[in-house]
Amino acid sequence: MAVASGTEHHETTRAGVLTRWTEIPGDVYGFLVFGLGQRDLAPRFAGAHHLVEHLVMRRVGPVATEHNAFSSSDSVVFHASGTADDVLGFLRRVGAAVRDLATVTQTEVDLERAAIMAEIGPDGVYASGDVLLPRFGPTGLGMVDIGHAALPALSTQDVLAFAASWFTTGNARLVLTTEPPADLDLGLPPGSAPGRVTQAAPLPVRTPAYVVGASDGVALSLLVGADPATRWLVADVLVEALRRHLRGARGLVYDVQLHAMRVDEDRVCWTVLTDPHDGSVDETALEAFAVVTDLAASGPDAGLLDHVRATALAEHRSVDGRVGRLLGAAELDLRGWSAAPEQALRDRIEAITGDEIAAVLRASVPSLLLCVPGRLGISEDTEARLVASGLTLHQPLATYDGMTPQEIQEDLLTDGFPGSGNGSLLRPAMSSHRGRRFSPWRKSEVLIGRHQIAVVDVGGRIRVEDVALLGRDDDGDVEVITRQGGVLFLNPANFRGAVEPWDRFVAGLPPEVVRHKSGYRGRPDEAG
């Protein structure tokens, strides 16, 4: 057994599983962590990690001690608290359930899929396309915005192959707040960690910018480079400043939450979520942006910084804080990243200054993405004020920007192959379809070819090779997620004569990107 350098925990191995533990008084906490999260999925498997989590818990059965499981961007975690015997008993049952996943039936898959759909709600099987998908595309952290988009189409074979690759000893970490028995064996299947999708560099998005998303709230996203302790304090300062202003001073929101996700060893991506009511979206967007830029210019006032520092130190001393950092270190280790030493965290919390906080935010503001809800939109005045503040509208779909009118015409006439002879003015290779009079798309027009579609309203186009995932629900609504981080949601039946050419376009897609949402009816509040 070794004591990990610079930390306050021990490391050992039990039956092939690297185990981290430290003695903490009170109830015993135990976590079995698998290094598999949304960021590791291909679009066609979106939602698979959550489905396997549910299937494991189904096989575990009733448990007397406090326990649960959760899936996140980075991991799938099974956890319990109570006596050491109860916690280890639960974790052994989890190991047995993982080992027996090969016997899962179609009925079990269907039942747990239905349970997840009830859990995530009506919008859960559609992509949000808020700030992560436009920034990263449909890979790595961009998969967080894709959510469970492929869940309705996942087969039992998909689930079994997926679990066999990821739920192994080499891709697991055991975390305990007591020393593990020398003979502890969770019975996990042996195996090494599979190759991960390397987080791609952010897409070439011109920032700072604002985007239109599918969620109802106003969100902010920043790329932040600083040491872990500094990031922790700056994040807490930002959240506290936003809460005090948006809720305390203006009454615009109920809560502000910040989610930090590692991009690589040196950078994190922050997503700040707010929940304004419908009538305060515009003001929330403007005021939230102002809070960020004011902090970047001047830093926090002394009272705010003192409060955040005291809160961070209290959290650092607490049992929950120690347990949370132990769990977080295991998640990082599964990805080959290191956690900050405890003493370094404490020292940095005590020493950081307001000027240093401002400097971190000044370096991050150029990467800012502000997301406003597409269901409500924002006023022209708000758009003008955002533009005047230096934000541009980012359109995640591929567009015809930079092309002359003649080049655009040739592209549309030839289905994206100018000079090929594949179409002309008399016989265009793409057909034009206007929205039906009483449909939500009555003022819109799409052009459809075998190789691409064009959406006239936004000047966007989607080629066959751009499609990362496409799914049709039982109402005929189709969601298309593109490799540029865009999401198109429409129903071909709402456009005159569009169904047959649309079906021909879909038939030309690689089979693995088509994951229909059969058994699931349309998304609420379809945009028009």
BALUMRO-452506 format. One record per residue (C-alpha): x, y, z; chain; residue number from 1. Coordinates in steps of 0.25 Angstrom, whole numbers, plus 5000, padded with zeros to 4 digits. Each point is the difference from the previous one (the first is absolute). Example, Ala and Ser with C-alpha at 12.3 -4.5 7.8 and 13.67 -1.06 7.14 Angstrom:
2
5049; 4982; 5031; A; 1
5006; 5014; 4998; A; 2
END
This chain:
528
5000; 5000; 5000; A; 1
5005; 5014; 4997; A; 2
4996; 5014; 5005; A; 3
4998; 5008; 4988; A; 4
5010; 5012; 4999; A; 5
4995; 5014; 5003; A; 6
4986; 4995; 5004; A; 7
4993; 4994; 5012; A; 8
4995; 4987; 4995; A; 9
5006; 4986; 4998; A; 10
5001; 4991; 4988; A; 11
4999; 4985; 4999; A; 12
4995; 4990; 4990; A; 13
4989; 4990; 5003; A; 14
4997; 4989; 4990; A; 15
5005; 5008; 4989; A; 16
4993; 5013; 5004; A; 17
5008; 5012; 5004; A; 18
4995; 5005; 5013; A; 19
5001; 5013; 5007; A; 20
4996; 5002; 5014; A; 21
5002; 5008; 5013; A; 22
4994; 4999; 5014; A; 23
4989; 5010; 5002; A; 24
4992; 4999; 5013; A; 25
4985; 4997; 4999; A; 26
4992; 4992; 4990; A; 27
5009; 4993; 4990; A; 28
4998; 5005; 4985; A; 29
5003; 4991; 4989; A; 30
5001; 5003; 4985; A; 31
5002; 4991; 4988; A; 32
5004; 5009; 4989; A; 33
5001; 4996; 4985; A; 34
5007; 5009; 4991; A; 35
4989; 5002; 4990; A; 36
4992; 5012; 4998; A; 37
4992; 5008; 4989; A; 38
5013; 5005; 4994; A; 39
5005; 4986; 4997; A; 40
4988; 4997; 4991; A; 41
4998; 5000; 4985; A; 42
4987; 5007; 4996; A; 43
4994; 4986; 4996; A; 44
5002; 4996; 5015; A; 45
4994; 5012; 5007; A; 46
4993; 4996; 5012; A; 47
5007; 4986; 5001; A; 48
5008; 5003; 5013; A; 49
4987; 5004; 5007; A; 50
4993; 4988; 4995; A; 51
5011; 4990; 5005; A; 52
5000; 5007; 5014; A; 53
4985; 4997; 5001; A; 54
5001; 4986; 4995; A; 55
5011; 4998; 5011; A; 56
4991; 5006; 5011; A; 57
4989; 4991; 4995; A; 58
5008; 4988; 5002; A; 59
5005; 5004; 5014; A; 60
4986; 5000; 5005; A; 61
4995; 5006; 5013; A; 62
5011; 5005; 5010; A; 63
4997; 5004; 5014; A; 64
5012; 5010; 5002; A; 65
5000; 5014; 4994; A; 66
5004; 4998; 4985; A; 67
4999; 5005; 4986; A; 68
5007; 5002; 4987; A; 69
5002; 5011; 4990; A; 70
5005; 5003; 4986; A; 71
5008; 5013; 4996; A; 72
5008; 5006; 4989; A; 73
5012; 4992; 5006; A; 74
4996; 4988; 5007; A; 75
4990; 4990; 5005; A; 76
5000; 4998; 5015; A; 77
4993; 4990; 5010; A; 78
5000; 5005; 5014; A; 79
4996; 4996; 5014; A; 80
5001; 5005; 5014; A; 81
4998; 4993; 5014; A; 82
5008; 4990; 5007; A; 83
5012; 4994; 4993; A; 84
4994; 4986; 4998; A; 85
4987; 5007; 4994; A; 86
5008; 5008; 4991; A; 87
5009; 4989; 4995; A; 88
4988; 4991; 4999; A; 89
4994; 5010; 4990; A; 90
5012; 5001; 4992; A; 91
5002; 4985; 4999; A; 92
4986; 4999; 4995; A; 93
5003; 5011; 4990; A; 94
5012; 4992; 4995; A; 95
4992; 4988; 4999; A; 96
4989; 5007; 4992; A; 97
5011; 5006; 4990; A; 98
5006; 4986; 4998; A; 99
4986; 4994; 4997; A; 100
4996; 5011; 4990; A; 101
5002; 4990; 4988; A; 102
4987; 4994; 5004; A; 103
4992; 5013; 5000; A; 104
4987; 4998; 4992; A; 105
4993; 5008; 4990; A; 106
4988; 5002; 5010; A; 107
5010; 5006; 5010; A; 108
5006; 5009; 4990; A; 109
4986; 5005; 4996; A; 110
4996; 5002; 5014; A; 111
5012; 5008; 5005; A; 112
5000; 5008; 4987; A; 113
4985; 5004; 5003; A; 114
5005; 5004; 5015; A; 115
5011; 5009; 4995; A; 116
4990; 5007; 4990; A; 117
4991; 5002; 5012; A; 118
5012; 5005; 5008; A; 119
5005; 5010; 4989; A; 120
4987; 5005; 4996; A; 121
4994; 5003; 4986; A; 122
5012; 5008; 4995; A; 123
5010; 4990; 5004; A; 124
5002; 4992; 4988; A; 125
5003; 5013; 4991; A; 126
5013; 5007; 5000; A; 127
5000; 5014; 5007; A; 128
5011; 5006; 4991; A; 129
5002; 5011; 5011; A; 130
5015; 5003; 5002; A; 131
5008; 4987; 5000; A; 132
4996; 4995; 4986; A; 133
5002; 5013; 4993; A; 134
5014; 5001; 5006; A; 135
5005; 4985; 4999; A; 136
4991; 4994; 4990; A; 137
4994; 4986; 5002; A; 138
5012; 4994; 5007; A; 139
5006; 5001; 5014; A; 140
4994; 5010; 5008; A; 141
4990; 5004; 4989; A; 142
4993; 4987; 5002; A; 143
4995; 5005; 5013; A; 144
4990; 5009; 4992; A; 145
4996; 4988; 4992; A; 146
4995; 4993; 5012; A; 147
4992; 4988; 4998; A; 148
4997; 5002; 4985; A; 149
5003; 4986; 4996; A; 150
4993; 4993; 5012; A; 151
4987; 4996; 4993; A; 152
5008; 4992; 4990; A; 153
5010; 4993; 5008; A; 154
4999; 4985; 4999; A; 155
5004; 4989; 5010; A; 156
5012; 4997; 4992; A; 157
5004; 5014; 5000; A; 158
4999; 5000; 5015; A; 159
5008; 4987; 5002; A; 160
5011; 5004; 4991; A; 161
5001; 5013; 5007; A; 162
5000; 4995; 5014; A; 163
5011; 4989; 4996; A; 164
5009; 5011; 4996; A; 165
4999; 5010; 5011; A; 166
4996; 4993; 5013; A; 167
5013; 4993; 5003; A; 168
5010; 5000; 5011; A; 169
5010; 5008; 4992; A; 170
4989; 5011; 4998; A; 171
4996; 5000; 5015; A; 172
5004; 5007; 5012; A; 173
4995; 4997; 5014; A; 174
4999; 5011; 5010; A; 175
4998; 4997; 5015; A; 176
5000; 5008; 5013; A; 177
5006; 4988; 5008; A; 178
5011; 4990; 4997; A; 179
4995; 4989; 4991; A; 180
5001; 4986; 5004; A; 181
5013; 4993; 4995; A; 182
4991; 4989; 4993; A; 183
4990; 5010; 4994; A; 184
4995; 4995; 4986; A; 185
4989; 5007; 4993; A; 186
5000; 4990; 4989; A; 187
5001; 5010; 4988; A; 188
5003; 4994; 4987; A; 189
5015; 5001; 4997; A; 190
5005; 5010; 4989; A; 191
5008; 5012; 4997; A; 192
4994; 5014; 4998; A; 193
4995; 5002; 4985; A; 194
5006; 5010; 4991; A; 195
4993; 5014; 5003; A; 196
4996; 5010; 4990; A; 197
5010; 5011; 5001; A; 198
4993; 5013; 5003; A; 199
5001; 5008; 4987; A; 200
5004; 5014; 5000; A; 201
4988; 5010; 5000; A; 202
4994; 5003; 4987; A; 203
5005; 5012; 4993; A; 204
4988; 5009; 5007; A; 205
5002; 5015; 4999; A; 206
4998; 5004; 5015; A; 207
4996; 5007; 5008; A; 208
4986; 4996; 4994; A; 209
4986; 4997; 5003; A; 210
4992; 4988; 4995; A; 211
4986; 4995; 5000; A; 212
4997; 4987; 5007; A; 213
4989; 4991; 5004; A; 214
5000; 5001; 5015; A; 215
4991; 5010; 5007; A; 216
5011; 5007; 5008; A; 217
5011; 5010; 4997; A; 218
5014; 4993; 5001; A; 219
5014; 5005; 4999; A; 220
5012; 4992; 4996; A; 221
5015; 5004; 5002; A; 222
5013; 4992; 4998; A; 223
5009; 5003; 5012; A; 224
5015; 4997; 5002; A; 225
5006; 5001; 5014; A; 226
5004; 4991; 5011; A; 227
4989; 4991; 5006; A; 228
4999; 5008; 5013; A; 229
4999; 5014; 4993; A; 230
4989; 4994; 4991; A; 231
4993; 4996; 5012; A; 232
5000; 5013; 5006; A; 233
4997; 5008; 4987; A; 234
4988; 4991; 4997; A; 235
4994; 5002; 5014; A; 236
5002; 5015; 4999; A; 237
4993; 5000; 4987; A; 238
4988; 4992; 5005; A; 239
4999; 5008; 5012; A; 240
5001; 5014; 4993; A; 241
4989; 4995; 4990; A; 242
4991; 4995; 5011; A; 243
5001; 5013; 5008; A; 244
4997; 5008; 4987; A; 245
4990; 4992; 4992; A; 246
4992; 4995; 5012; A; 247
5003; 5008; 5012; A; 248
5001; 5014; 4993; A; 249
4991; 4998; 4988; A; 250
4991; 4988; 5003; A; 251
5002; 4994; 4986; A; 252
5004; 4986; 5003; A; 253
4998; 4990; 5011; A; 254
5014; 4993; 4999; A; 255
5013; 5000; 4994; A; 256
5008; 4988; 4998; A; 257
5014; 4997; 4994; A; 258
5005; 4987; 4994; A; 259
5015; 4999; 4998; A; 260
5005; 4990; 4990; A; 261
5015; 4997; 4996; A; 262
5004; 5002; 4986; A; 263
5014; 4996; 5002; A; 264
5010; 5000; 5011; A; 265
5001; 5015; 5000; A; 266
4986; 5005; 4997; A; 267
4986; 4999; 5004; A; 268
4987; 5004; 4993; A; 269
4990; 5006; 5009; A; 270
4985; 5000; 4998; A; 271
4992; 5010; 5008; A; 272
4985; 4997; 5000; A; 273
4989; 5010; 5005; A; 274
4985; 4998; 5000; A; 275
4993; 5013; 4997; A; 276
4985; 5000; 4998; A; 277
4995; 5003; 4986; A; 278
4999; 5015; 5002; A; 279
5014; 5002; 5005; A; 280
5008; 4993; 4989; A; 281
5005; 5012; 4993; A; 282
5004; 5007; 5013; A; 283
5007; 4988; 5006; A; 284
5008; 4998; 4987; A; 285
5005; 5015; 5001; A; 286
5002; 5000; 5015; A; 287
5007; 4987; 5000; A; 288
5010; 5005; 4990; A; 289
5002; 5013; 5007; A; 290
5003; 4993; 5013; A; 291
5011; 4991; 4993; A; 292
5006; 5012; 4993; A; 293
5000; 5009; 5013; A; 294
5007; 4989; 5008; A; 295
5010; 4999; 4989; A; 296
5003; 5015; 5000; A; 297
5000; 5002; 5015; A; 298
5000; 4987; 5007; A; 299
4990; 4997; 5012; A; 300
4998; 5010; 5012; A; 301
5007; 4996; 5013; A; 302
4987; 4996; 5007; A; 303
4997; 4990; 4988; A; 304
5014; 4994; 5000; A; 305
5000; 4999; 5015; A; 306
4987; 4992; 5000; A; 307
5004; 4991; 4989; A; 308
5014; 4997; 5006; A; 309
4993; 4997; 5013; A; 310
4990; 4991; 4993; A; 311
5011; 4993; 4992; A; 312
5009; 4997; 5013; A; 313
4987; 4995; 5007; A; 314
4997; 4990; 4989; A; 315
5015; 4996; 4999; A; 316
4999; 4996; 5015; A; 317
4987; 4993; 4999; A; 318
4998; 4985; 4999; A; 319
4992; 5002; 4987; A; 320
5011; 5008; 4994; A; 321
5010; 4990; 5003; A; 322
4992; 4989; 4995; A; 323
4997; 5008; 4987; A; 324
5014; 5003; 4998; A; 325
5004; 4985; 5002; A; 326
4989; 4996; 4989; A; 327
5005; 5011; 4991; A; 328
5014; 4995; 5001; A; 329
4996; 4986; 4995; A; 330
4992; 5006; 4989; A; 331
5012; 5008; 4995; A; 332
5009; 4988; 5002; A; 333
4992; 4992; 4991; A; 334
5003; 5010; 4989; A; 335
5015; 5001; 5003; A; 336
4998; 5014; 5007; A; 337
5005; 5004; 5014; A; 338
4993; 5006; 5011; A; 339
5006; 5012; 5008; A; 340
5006; 4997; 5013; A; 341
4992; 5003; 5012; A; 342
5010; 5010; 5006; A; 343
5001; 5007; 4987; A; 344
4985; 5002; 4999; A; 345
5000; 5006; 5014; A; 346
5011; 5009; 4998; A; 347
4995; 5005; 4987; A; 348
4986; 5003; 5006; A; 349
5006; 5008; 5011; A; 350
5009; 5008; 4992; A; 351
4993; 5003; 4987; A; 352
4997; 5015; 4997; A; 353
4989; 5007; 4993; A; 354
5010; 5005; 4989; A; 355
5003; 4986; 4997; A; 356
4986; 4996; 4999; A; 357
4998; 5011; 4990; A; 358
5012; 4996; 4992; A; 359
4994; 4986; 4999; A; 360
4987; 5005; 4995; A; 361
5006; 5010; 4990; A; 362
5008; 4989; 4994; A; 363
4987; 4992; 4999; A; 364
4990; 5010; 4995; A; 365
5005; 4999; 4985; A; 366
4995; 4986; 5000; A; 367
4986; 5003; 5005; A; 368
4987; 4994; 4994; A; 369
4987; 5005; 5005; A; 370
4988; 4991; 4997; A; 371
4986; 5006; 5000; A; 372
4987; 4991; 4998; A; 373
4995; 4998; 4986; A; 374
4986; 4997; 5006; A; 375
4999; 5015; 5004; A; 376
5011; 5007; 4992; A; 377
5005; 5014; 5004; A; 378
4995; 5013; 4995; A; 379
5007; 5008; 4989; A; 380
5005; 5010; 5010; A; 381
5006; 4990; 5009; A; 382
5007; 4994; 4987; A; 383
5005; 5014; 4997; A; 384
5005; 5002; 5014; A; 385
5008; 4987; 5000; A; 386
5006; 5003; 4986; A; 387
5004; 5014; 5006; A; 388
5007; 4993; 5011; A; 389
5008; 4992; 4991; A; 390
4992; 4987; 4998; A; 391
4997; 4994; 4987; A; 392
4989; 4990; 4996; A; 393
5006; 4986; 4998; A; 394
4992; 4991; 4990; A; 395
5005; 4986; 5003; A; 396
4995; 4995; 4986; A; 397
5009; 5001; 4988; A; 398
4996; 5012; 4992; A; 399
5003; 5006; 4987; A; 400
5008; 5012; 5006; A; 401
5011; 5004; 4991; A; 402
4994; 4995; 4987; A; 403
4995; 5009; 4989; A; 404
4985; 4999; 4996; A; 405
5005; 4993; 4987; A; 406
5008; 4990; 5008; A; 407
4988; 4998; 5009; A; 408
4991; 4998; 4988; A; 409
5009; 4990; 4994; A; 410
5001; 4992; 5013; A; 411
4985; 4999; 5001; A; 412
4998; 4996; 4986; A; 413
5010; 4989; 5000; A; 414
4997; 4995; 5014; A; 415
5014; 5004; 5005; A; 416
5008; 4996; 4988; A; 417
5003; 5013; 4991; A; 418
5006; 4996; 4987; A; 419
4996; 4986; 5000; A; 420
4988; 5001; 4991; A; 421
4991; 4995; 5011; A; 422
4989; 5010; 4997; A; 423
4996; 5013; 4993; A; 424
4990; 5011; 5000; A; 425
4990; 4992; 4992; A; 426
5003; 4987; 5009; A; 427
5005; 5004; 5013; A; 428
5006; 4988; 5009; A; 429
4993; 5006; 5012; A; 430
4985; 5001; 5002; A; 431
4993; 5012; 5007; A; 432
4989; 4998; 5010; A; 433
4993; 5011; 5008; A; 434
4993; 4998; 5013; A; 435
4985; 4996; 5000; A; 436
4991; 5012; 5003; A; 437
4995; 4995; 5014; A; 438
5013; 4993; 5004; A; 439
5010; 5007; 5010; A; 440
5010; 5001; 4988; A; 441
4990; 5008; 4991; A; 442
5009; 5011; 4997; A; 443
5013; 4991; 4998; A; 444
5006; 4993; 4988; A; 445
5010; 4989; 4999; A; 446
5007; 4994; 4988; A; 447
5003; 4985; 5000; A; 448
5010; 4992; 4991; A; 449
5006; 4987; 5001; A; 450
5013; 5005; 5006; A; 451
4995; 5013; 5008; A; 452
4988; 5008; 5005; A; 453
5000; 5015; 5002; A; 454
4991; 5008; 5009; A; 455
4997; 5013; 4994; A; 456
4996; 5007; 5013; A; 457
5014; 4999; 5006; A; 458
5008; 4999; 4988; A; 459
5005; 4986; 5005; A; 460
5003; 4987; 4993; A; 461
5002; 4986; 5005; A; 462
5008; 4990; 4991; A; 463
5000; 4985; 5001; A; 464
5014; 5000; 5007; A; 465
4996; 5011; 5010; A; 466
4989; 4991; 5006; A; 467
5005; 4995; 5014; A; 468
4986; 4994; 5004; A; 469
4986; 5001; 4994; A; 470
4987; 4995; 5007; A; 471
4985; 5000; 4997; A; 472
4990; 4999; 5011; A; 473
4986; 4994; 4999; A; 474
4994; 5014; 4996; A; 475
5009; 5000; 4988; A; 476
5009; 5011; 5006; A; 477
5014; 4999; 4996; A; 478
5013; 5004; 5008; A; 479
5013; 5002; 4992; A; 480
5013; 5002; 5008; A; 481
5011; 5005; 4992; A; 482
5015; 4999; 5001; A; 483
5001; 5015; 5001; A; 484
4992; 5000; 5013; A; 485
4987; 5003; 4994; A; 486
4986; 4995; 5002; A; 487
4989; 5000; 4990; A; 488
4986; 4996; 5005; A; 489
4989; 4999; 4989; A; 490
4989; 4991; 4995; A; 491
5001; 4997; 4985; A; 492
4985; 4998; 4999; A; 493
4998; 5015; 5003; A; 494
5006; 5004; 4987; A; 495
4993; 4998; 4987; A; 496
5005; 4988; 4992; A; 497
5012; 4998; 5009; A; 498
4998; 4986; 5006; A; 499
5006; 4992; 4988; A; 500
5012; 5008; 4997; A; 501
5003; 5001; 5015; A; 502
4999; 4985; 5001; A; 503
5010; 4999; 4989; A; 504
5010; 5009; 5007; A; 505
4999; 4991; 5013; A; 506
5002; 4987; 4992; A; 507
5013; 5006; 4995; A; 508
5005; 5002; 5015; A; 509
5010; 4990; 5006; A; 510
4991; 4990; 5008; A; 511
5007; 5002; 5013; A; 512
4995; 5015; 5001; A; 513
4985; 4997; 4998; A; 514
4994; 4997; 5014; A; 515
4985; 5002; 5000; A; 516
4992; 5003; 5012; A; 517
4990; 4990; 4998; A; 518
4990; 4998; 5011; A; 519
5001; 5015; 5004; A; 520
4991; 5011; 4996; A; 521
5004; 5014; 4996; A; 522
5007; 5010; 5008; A; 523
4991; 5010; 5007; A; 524
4999; 5014; 4996; A; 525
5005; 4998; 4986; A; 526
5006; 5013; 4995; A; 527
4994; 5007; 4988; A; 528
END
